[in-house]
């Protein structure tokens, strides 16, 4: 685009320059003709009776060259060797001041200047000038200006090309670097190193994109961790039942007792997969669906094995603005933790408060310390890594993620005695 724009501008300048030069040369030729004609007219004398005479002037060869003087329809003086132009010069007599240009390969400019006496035209001076030198000058100017424009255009192209390559080289290097980092080292950033303002904006944009790539990778890793954590329990149950069946020959009654457990674990895995995939596909604008909190809690209670005892207190018709599978995924890890630390009882209380469904899970265990409550929902964090529990510390992190995605919140605090986890969700 720069070269095309420059070419257009140079074309305009070249045409304008040659047009102005041509006009200047024509004006200069007319000035020379007028000066010569006036010089010749000063040598013409008109006597009484209209007699015209030409005074002799020393060294008048330059003046006589290409000069005619006409009076009364005849040539008083003719230009040496000017017979070829005599007819055209004679045609200019009696028409006042006038200039014409002959055609052909060697054009000649003719200029007629009337000589008056007592207000009457007594004679006409006609001078001629070859335009060949002027035309040659015009041709040289055209060729020279075109060559100069081409040289300038080539120079502009080279300068623009080199400048563009040098300007875009850092951009290309930064782009390639960002591509490598996104594949191998997504934690690297360009940072605030000194660079031109344009590259600063590019660096900030690439850093922002790398931040998003890192976030996607973290979410993908977290999803994989959550998925493996949630599937571990039903998968372990299936493996245990199958191993037990394979350990020795079993009768039909034992198969009848074991197969429902395997089928239930498989169904739970299906529900877990569907729930987590739906959560992963849903953006932060909230999870779709609604469910009856009482039905979900009763479904979990039906799989509860005492001790400790599970005490449920949910008002009929308590509806939450999340899917039943999502709510089950939120409650299951909290109930598992409460079961592990409770002495005798775990209480689940659900109620509607200011348009929000609040579900409290309380146990009568040892309770939470301030440090434990602050880190309870962090991925991979465990209060006591050596407590014999084979979990990876991801269950409560999944609860926090699902609650935030649903537009709710989750928190934990000491309820005296024991600990309380409070889950708040949008009502439906």
Phi and psi in degrees as a GROMACS rama.xvg file:
@    title "Ramachandran Plot"
@    xaxis  label "Phi"
@    yaxis  label "Psi"
@TYPE xy
-63.8373  -41.5559  UNK-2
-67.3074  -42.5268  UNK-3
-63.6987  -43.6188  UNK-4
-63.3744  -41.6982  UNK-5
-65.114  -40.6362  UNK-6
-61.2478  -42.9295  UNK-7
-62.4191  -44.1757  UNK-8
-65.8558  -42.2926  UNK-9
-64.378  -35.8883  UNK-10
-62.5576  -45.3725  UNK-11
-61.1081  -45.955  UNK-12
-63.5436  -40.9309  UNK-13
-64.721  -46.4629  UNK-14
-62.586  -44.8362  UNK-15
-63.2642  -41.5086  UNK-16
-63.1707  -46.2424  UNK-17
-69.186  -35.016  UNK-18
-64.8583  -44.0751  UNK-19
-65.3466  -39.4056  UNK-20
-65.0136  -42.7586  UNK-21
-60.0972  -43.8491  UNK-22
-64.4567  -39.2655  UNK-23
-65.7399  -40.087  UNK-24
-67.2199  -39.998  UNK-25
-64.3013  -40.7574  UNK-26
-64.4828  -39.346  UNK-27
-64.8254  -41.1161  UNK-28
-63.5703  -42.2228  UNK-29
-64.3899  -35.852  UNK-30
-65.3849  -42.6018  UNK-31
-62.1544  -43.791  UNK-32
-63.0619  -43.7699  UNK-33
-63.8774  -41.867  UNK-34
-61.7246  -43.6495  UNK-35
-66.3099  -41.6837  UNK-36
-63.3873  -41.2068  UNK-37
-65.9934  -36.2613  UNK-38
-64.7181  -41.049  UNK-39
-68.7678  -40.5147  UNK-40
-62.1467  -27.9639  UNK-41
-70.8832  -15.106  UNK-42
-94.1982  -4.81642  UNK-43
-89.734  130.755  UNK-44
-117.819  137.464  UNK-45
-115.405  121.752  UNK-46
-99.5524  174.372  UNK-47
-61.7878  136.553  UNK-48
91.7541  3.60859  UNK-49
80.7832  16.5499  UNK-50
-75.1511  130.115  UNK-51
-108.553  133.86  UNK-52
-136.675  152.987  UNK-53
-115.55  122.874  UNK-54
-72.4838  145.809  UNK-55
-79.0297  130.303  UNK-56
-120.362  132.979  UNK-57
-65.4918  142.691  UNK-58
52.4019  47.2066  UNK-59
-94.5357  18.9348  UNK-60
-62.958  -41.409  UNK-61
-63.8969  -33.9167  UNK-62
-75.2033  -38.7348  UNK-63
-71.6182  -20.9866  UNK-64
-65.0074  121.55  UNK-65
67.6669  34.9143  UNK-66
-128.386  135.512  UNK-67
-127.678  144.981  UNK-68
-125.611  121.118  UNK-69
-113.882  140.862  UNK-70
-148.37  130.049  UNK-71
61.2924  30.9386  UNK-72
82.1941  4.19868  UNK-73
-125.2  160.27  UNK-74
-85.3203  114.925  UNK-75
-75.803  -35.1125  UNK-76
-147.087  137.424  UNK-77
-117.007  149.98  UNK-78
-71.9969  136.295  UNK-79
-59.7825  128.048  UNK-80
68.4903  20.1303  UNK-81
-103.027  22.8002  UNK-82
-61.415  -32.707  UNK-83
-66.3303  -28.1829  UNK-84
-103.619  3.81142  UNK-85
-59.6596  -43.9171  UNK-86
-62.6358  -44.2895  UNK-87
-67.9224  -35.9525  UNK-88
-67.8227  -40.9994  UNK-89
-64.292  -31.3655  UNK-90
-67.9158  -16.3803  UNK-91
-87.7469  -4.68843  UNK-92
-75.3292  145.706  UNK-93
74.9516  9.73116  UNK-94
-114.876  12.5061  UNK-95
79.5984  -160.908  UNK-96
-77.0244  126.828  UNK-97
-159.558  151.58  UNK-98
-134.535  136.494  UNK-99
-135.236  160.658  UNK-100
-123.694  130.402  UNK-101
-79.7014  159.561  UNK-102
-90.7707  -164.001  UNK-103
96.1803  -179.617  UNK-104
-70.5676  -28.2646  UNK-105
-120.88  80.0544  UNK-106
-66.5412  148.551  UNK-107
-127.02  138.731  UNK-108
-98.3819  124.075  UNK-109
-108.725  136.875  UNK-110
-132.4  126.948  UNK-111
-108.508  130.458  UNK-112
-125.63  116.259  UNK-113
-71.9962  144.612  UNK-114
-109.487  121.168  UNK-115
-110.27  154.827  UNK-116
-145.019  122.238  UNK-117
54.7288  43.113  UNK-118
76.8219  3.5334  UNK-119
-117.237  143.907  UNK-120
-75.4457  116.531  UNK-121
-100.355  -25.2871  UNK-122
-156.767  168.869  UNK-123
-134.629  129.34  UNK-124
-101.139  125.495  UNK-125
-119.04  124.032  UNK-126
-119.241  155.994  UNK-127
-130.547  155.215  UNK-128
-147.907  127.854  UNK-129
-71.3529  131.753  UNK-130
-91.8732  3.34708  UNK-131
-57.3254  -46.7938  UNK-132
-61.7661  -37.8355  UNK-133
-67.4394  -42.6766  UNK-134
-63.2919  -38.5829  UNK-135
-62.946  -40.6888  UNK-136
-62.5182  -41.4473  UNK-137
-61.7999  -42.8287  UNK-138
-62.9942  -44.4736  UNK-139
-61.8955  -41.2925  UNK-140
-64.4604  -40.7888  UNK-141
-62.5831  -51.0055  UNK-142
-61.1829  -44.3557  UNK-143
-64.4512  -43.3281  UNK-144
-67.4918  -37.2232  UNK-145
-65.3584  -45.1335  UNK-146
-62.2166  -42.2346  UNK-147
-63.1422  -41.284  UNK-148
-62.9238  -41.8543  UNK-149
-63.6918  -42.8443  UNK-150
-62.9885  -42.3595  UNK-151
-62.7772  -40.1375  UNK-152
-63.9785  -44.1858  UNK-153
-61.8042  -43.0217  UNK-154
-61.4997  -43.5173  UNK-155
-62.6765  -42.2156  UNK-156
-60.2359  -45.9411  UNK-157
-64.8445  -42.9375  UNK-158
-64.6195  -45.0125  UNK-159
-65.1416  -41.7405  UNK-160
-63.392  -46.7415  UNK-161
-64.9816  -44.3332  UNK-162
-63.1885  -42.1891  UNK-163
-65.4415  -43.8615  UNK-164
-60.3715  -43.8573  UNK-165
-67.7718  -36.2359  UNK-166
-71.1519  -36.0687  UNK-167
-87.5224  -13.8563  UNK-168
-59.6488  -47.06  UNK-169
-62.0213  -34.9972  UNK-170
-63.1523  -44.9058  UNK-171
-63.7335  -41.9402  UNK-172
-64.4256  -42.4385  UNK-173
-65.3402  -38.3665  UNK-174
-64.3492  -45.0848  UNK-175
-63.4959  -40.3427  UNK-176
-63.0004  -43.1988  UNK-177
-62.4604  -38.4755  UNK-178
-62.4547  -42.3803  UNK-179
-66.476  -41.5249  UNK-180
-64.8303  -39.8511  UNK-181
-63.7503  -25.4437  UNK-182
-90.9842  -36.6091  UNK-183
-118.001  -28.208  UNK-184
-145.758  72.5782  UNK-185
-68.5549  -8.1915  UNK-186
-88.4721  -5.9997  UNK-187
-78.9532  147.209  UNK-188
-139.379  158.236  UNK-189
-76.263  -30.529  UNK-190
70.6211  -156.064  UNK-191
-108.269  33.2879  UNK-192
-62.7895  146.32  UNK-193
-60.4499  130.17  UNK-194
-162.773  164.467  UNK-195
-56.7678  156.603  UNK-196
-58.1771  -41.5771  UNK-197
-62.3089  -40.7474  UNK-198
-72.4454  -27.8543  UNK-199
-60.4059  -45.0747  UNK-200
-64.7131  -39.9938  UNK-201
-63.8587  -43.5395  UNK-202
-61.9181  -42.0661  UNK-203
-63.54  -40.2146  UNK-204
-65.3347  -44.2757  UNK-205
-65.7446  -39.2464  UNK-206
-61.5228  -39.9487  UNK-207
-63.2134  -42.1742  UNK-208
-64.6901  -40.1519  UNK-209
-65.1793  -35.2371  UNK-210
-61.1616  -41.655  UNK-211
-66.9789  -40.1068  UNK-212
-61.383  -43.5958  UNK-213
-62.4669  -40.6072  UNK-214
-63.7201  -41.5394  UNK-215
-62.1585  -42.5567  UNK-216
-64.4914  -40.7196  UNK-217
-64.6096  -42.7961  UNK-218
-64.031  -38.4815  UNK-219
-64.8074  -42.4764  UNK-220
-64.8754  -41.8339  UNK-221
-64.0443  -39.7007  UNK-222
-63.0598  -42.0365  UNK-223
-62.5827  -42.4802  UNK-224
-64.3419  -44.7659  UNK-225
-62.4151  -40.8007  UNK-226
-63.3201  -46.5705  UNK-227
-64.722  -37.0467  UNK-228
-64.8079  -44.5929  UNK-229
-70.6762  -31.7397  UNK-230
-82.5479  -13.4158  UNK-231
-62.3152  -44.5191  UNK-232
-65.344  -54.2816  UNK-233
-65.1625  -32.087  UNK-234
-68.4623  -39.894  UNK-235
-63.9938  -38.115  UNK-236
-63.945  -42.8265  UNK-237
-62.1128  -46.1973  UNK-238
-62.5721  -40.5006  UNK-239
-64.2149  -45.5357  UNK-240
-63.6206  -43.4532  UNK-241
-66.3709  -40.9055  UNK-242
-62.8521  -39.2332  UNK-243
-64.4761  -40.5472  UNK-244
-67.0583  -30.9122  UNK-245
-87.0862  -10.7787  UNK-246
-69.0303  -29.9779  UNK-247
-159.904  166.256  UNK-248
-60.2454  137.353  UNK-249
-120.565  150.827  UNK-250
-88.2536  176.646  UNK-251
-63.8725  -35.0733  UNK-252
-64.4611  -40.0974  UNK-253
-67.8042  -38.7019  UNK-254
-61.6017  -40.77  UNK-255
-63.5822  -32.9662  UNK-256
-77.5658  -33.7841  UNK-257
-82.387  -37.5224  UNK-258
-61.8009  -41.1348  UNK-259
-58.9064  -35.3904  UNK-260
-65.5416  -41.7264  UNK-261
-64.7463  -43.5936  UNK-262
-64.2592  -39.3499  UNK-263
-64.5916  -41.7673  UNK-264
-63.8146  -40.3878  UNK-265
-64.1371  -41.307  UNK-266
-64.1329  -39.8388  UNK-267
-62.8493  -39.2145  UNK-268
-63.65  -39.6885  UNK-269
-63.1622  -44.0011  UNK-270
-63.5405  -42.6822  UNK-271
-61.298  -45.795  UNK-272
-61.4584  -47.8554  UNK-273
-61.101  -41.6187  UNK-274
-66.004  -47.9831  UNK-275
-68.0048  -36.2381  UNK-276
-66.1538  -39.6708  UNK-277
-64.0634  -40.5338  UNK-278
-65.4498  -38.0096  UNK-279
-67.7996  -33.4693  UNK-280
-81.8938  -14.9815  UNK-281
-89.8794  135.526  UNK-282
-80.9365  -178.341  UNK-283
-71.6011  0.331669  UNK-284
-73.7918  -4.90211  UNK-285
119.45  146.818  UNK-286
-85.089  139.803  UNK-287
-77.5993  163.799  UNK-288
104.739  176.894  UNK-289
-153.474  159.62  UNK-290
-156.038  161.995  UNK-291
-90.1132  115.731  UNK-292
-60.259  -40.0462  UNK-293
-59.6321  -42.9167  UNK-294
-64.4695  -41.2292  UNK-295
-64.7575  -46.0071  UNK-296
-64.6154  -39.8144  UNK-297
-64.9787  -35.7866  UNK-298
-63.0699  -40.1592  UNK-299
-68.9954  -36.9775  UNK-300
-65.6993  -30.3511  UNK-301
-66.8143  -21.8593  UNK-302
-100.61  5.53664  UNK-303
-79.1026  137.481  UNK-304
-118.442  123.853  UNK-305
-85.684  162.422  UNK-306
-79.2192  167.584  UNK-307
-75.6218  170.324  UNK-308
-80.8684  140.563  UNK-309
-102.216  119.797  UNK-310
-110.663  119.627  UNK-311
-109.634  132.554  UNK-312
-136.983  93.9881  UNK-313
-130.666  125.983  UNK-314
-67.4324  140.938  UNK-315
-63.2001  140.511  UNK-316
80.6464  14.6575  UNK-317
-77.8742  110.705  UNK-318
-110.715  135.572  UNK-319
-111.37  148.13  UNK-320
-85.3069  45.5088  UNK-321
-138.111  162.682  UNK-322
-71.156  150.67  UNK-323
-60.0426  -39.5891  UNK-324
-64.9504  -38.1893  UNK-325
-64.4376  -45.0231  UNK-326
-62.2229  -39.8212  UNK-327
-62.9806  -39.4275  UNK-328
-66.3414  -28.4598  UNK-329
-74.1686  -43.029  UNK-330
-78.4121  -32.5385  UNK-331
-58.3246  -50.8814  UNK-332
-63.2762  -35.9399  UNK-333
-65.7792  -43.7945  UNK-334
-65.1443  -36.8904  UNK-335
-62.3148  -43.2493  UNK-336
-65.3427  -42.5085  UNK-337
-62.2657  -41.2322  UNK-338
-60.6418  -38.499  UNK-339
-69.3156  -33.2882  UNK-340
-103.482  -14.3314  UNK-341
-70.4811  149.44  UNK-342
-87.8448  -51.5898  UNK-343
-129.869  -33.894  UNK-344
-141.151  151.917  UNK-345
-127.451  126.804  UNK-346
-108.136  134.753  UNK-347
-118.466  116.967  UNK-348
-123.403  127.127  UNK-349
-125.049  135.193  UNK-350
-153.387  161.8  UNK-351
-98.5091  124.057  UNK-352
-129.94  112.838  UNK-353
54.615  44.2684  UNK-354
81.3094  -3.50132  UNK-355
-109.435  142.782  UNK-356
-90.1617  118.062  UNK-357
-109.08  123.602  UNK-358
-116.267  119.446  UNK-359
-106.696  129.757  UNK-360
-114.59  111.595  UNK-361
-116.41  141.176  UNK-362
-124.622  166.062  UNK-363
-107.813  35.887  UNK-364
-85.9661  -158.38  UNK-365
-72.0767  -12.2812  UNK-366
87.3033  -176.052  UNK-367
-116.112  141.698  UNK-368
-83.5128  166.696  UNK-369
-60.8544  -39.7229  UNK-370
-69.3405  -38.2234  UNK-371
-65.1147  -43.8149  UNK-372
-62.8545  -33.8376  UNK-373
-71.2613  -29.5009  UNK-374
-111.137  5.77906  UNK-375
-59.339  -34.9317  UNK-376
-101.926  15.1144  UNK-377
-82.3947  137.858  UNK-378
-61.0206  131.417  UNK-379
80.9852  -3.55468  UNK-380
-86.0365  136.412  UNK-381
-134.739  136.349  UNK-382
-62.841  -41.1195  UNK-383
-138.065  98.0001  UNK-384
-62.8001  -15.2497  UNK-385
-108.542  27.731  UNK-386
-85.3225  4.06209  UNK-387
86.3799  -6.19371  UNK-388
-81.8267  133.174  UNK-389
-88.8639  11.2054  UNK-390
-71.381  164.163  UNK-391
-104.905  7.84405  UNK-392
73.0397  30.2254  UNK-393
-113.617  -13.3136  UNK-394
-62.457  -50.0047  UNK-395
-71.1277  -29.2026  UNK-396
-63.8237  -36.9467  UNK-397
-65.9687  -38.7518  UNK-398
-59.8308  -45.4682  UNK-399
-61.9248  -43.0444  UNK-400
-64.9239  -45.7708  UNK-401
-66.3137  -37.9342  UNK-402
-65.4158  -42.8191  UNK-403
-65.3256  -39.045  UNK-404
-65.3456  -33.8686  UNK-405
-79.2533  -3.55046  UNK-406
86.5214  18.5233  UNK-407
-116.811  -158.096  UNK-408
-154.324  164.141  UNK-409
-143.889  140.915  UNK-410
-148.496  165.259  UNK-411
-136.522  145.832  UNK-412
-160.507  165.037  UNK-413
-75.8073  128.968  UNK-414
-102.476  -7.67836  UNK-415
55.7971  96.1019  UNK-416
-83.7023  165.993  UNK-417
80.6755  -167.464  UNK-418
-117.868  154.134  UNK-419
-128.826  130.313  UNK-420
-107.457  123.012  UNK-421
-107.842  118.892  UNK-422
-109.508  121.902  UNK-423
-115.657  128.754  UNK-424
-133.679  156.169  UNK-425
-63.5948  142.542  UNK-426
-78.4182  165.996  UNK-427
